[in-house]
Amino acid sequence: MNIYAAGLLISMIVYLAVGNYAGRKVRKLDDYFVAGRQAPTLLIVGTLVASLMSTNAFMGETGMAYSGNPSLIVLLTAVNCIGYTAG
């Protein structure tokens, strides 16, 4: 087993352990979808940033910025942030 397979195996075990531990706290549908309305601000901000980065990667904005149009990534990031604050 090489280092990559070992790293993958260890990370899968950690994911399963954390999911099993956290899953015990879920009692209702509200707990699952909105964390029982008890999610800390840092968790919500992290989720929004991850969603933003995923959208940027999916739409190819990083490649467009690399090819010589960095203003596009700033514009689309601003649009996403406005959407988060307005919505």
Residue pairs with C-beta under 8 A, 6 or more apart in sequence:
1 9
25 31
26 32
28 36
30 36
30 37
35 43
48 84
52 77
52 80
52 81
55 80
56 62
56 73
56 76
56 77
59 76
61 72
61 73
61 76
62 73
64 72
64 73
65 72
65 73
